[in-house]
């Protein structure tokens, strides 16, 4: 932790502009990109939450891994270069360019408040789970400790410190998970015990039924197409090739990491009590398997990784607030230093909201599902339309976002009829409204009527100015 804060202090000396703070001045190399993707994807949901799901339902949970990796790889190689060419800071930035600033307000609020804040709170719950496993402290005080450390680290170092500490933590995370798998396997008696003495449904991928598998696939897959963190890593890279391949390798390695983590959760049923809380499975099994000296190292490294993951979510949401809301709507003539100041204020405000959520909701997967599903419902259809469908209109996009969220909310409150997750009806209604309303409305005067993907493939320059292109390289 001392080393991490030292890096943050060094990074502080490099931060002169808002671009330095939130985008590392568009200079990240391959390893920092890979590291920050893995550390952000493999936060408390991917390690603590995934081990808990392995302990509860087994290999069926790998549907989430298959879905998020597949959707992301298709997305990165299809529209990743377009994102880089457009030099997008945020997803709402894409809406501003295509439909004008009125269309970007809803995405900015959704990403900053509906996704980034709850997901930050998820990191706090993960950190608290670790802290309560190694020191005698209540969950509430552990969450507060995680909050204080996360805010200080974020305010100091920005994207520079996040990227480089993520790269270092990724090495330790991988070593810890693989070593935990090997030692855990030996601890329970080897592969023979794992295969023969584990209830068969844990290794039956279809044990939870096709409907639940579909739910898991839809919750994770479409969301990762509109995961702003990926977009920002592509833009912050020093070149298009660095960004696309860094994100690709990062997600593939994250998928491998999650496979090991599910198996660790399955191993844990041989040693832990059946009433162990899912969020405590990973850390409790770690305490059993590792000698104190080695286990302590990996426990602290996981804590540090969750810290940098929390920082990523705060930074990403801060851009939405400082640029998409403050600079677009409140003070268009704000200079760069003022935007930098607002970014740091936004970090603090979002962190406080995240703390409130973490104190009242302590189920990691519940927080994650809600954040993912509502963000995907609102943004998946509109983003695809902006990239591929020139006929989409501003009215169609706005109605699509609002309608999808309303339907998803109602579906959730009535108890998810037929066992179908709210994301499916939400996506169906959102995309249907987008198509129908766009066909029956005209383009507004502030729209740029263009399909950005087709424009990129045709080599048109309307997506980027000459000065922007020189910066992108």
Secondary structure, DSSP 4 states (H G I P E B T S, - for coil): -HHHHHHHHHHHTT--SHHHHHHGGG-B-HHHHHHHHHHHHTSTIIIIIHHHHHHHTGGGGHHHHHHHHHHHHHHHHHHHHHHHHHT-SSHHHHHHHHH-GGGHHHHHHIIIIIIIHHHHHHHHHHHHHHHHHHSS--HHHHHHHHHHHHHHHHHHHHHHHHHHHHHHHHHHHHHHHHHHHHHHHHHHT-HHHHHHSS-GGGG-TTTT-HHHHHHHHHHHHHHHHS-HHHHHHHHHBSSHHHHHHHHHHHHHHHHHHHHHHHHHHHHHTTTS-TT--GGGHHHHHHHHHS-HHHHHHHHHHHHHHHHHHHHHHHHHHHHIIIIIIIIIII-TT--HHHHHHHHHHHHHHHHHHHHHHHHH---HHHHHHHHHHHHHHHHHHHHHHHHH-TT--HHHHHHHHHHHHHHHHHHHHTT-GGG--HHHHHHHHHHHHHHHHHHTSPPPTT-----HHHHHHTT-STTS-HHHHHHH-
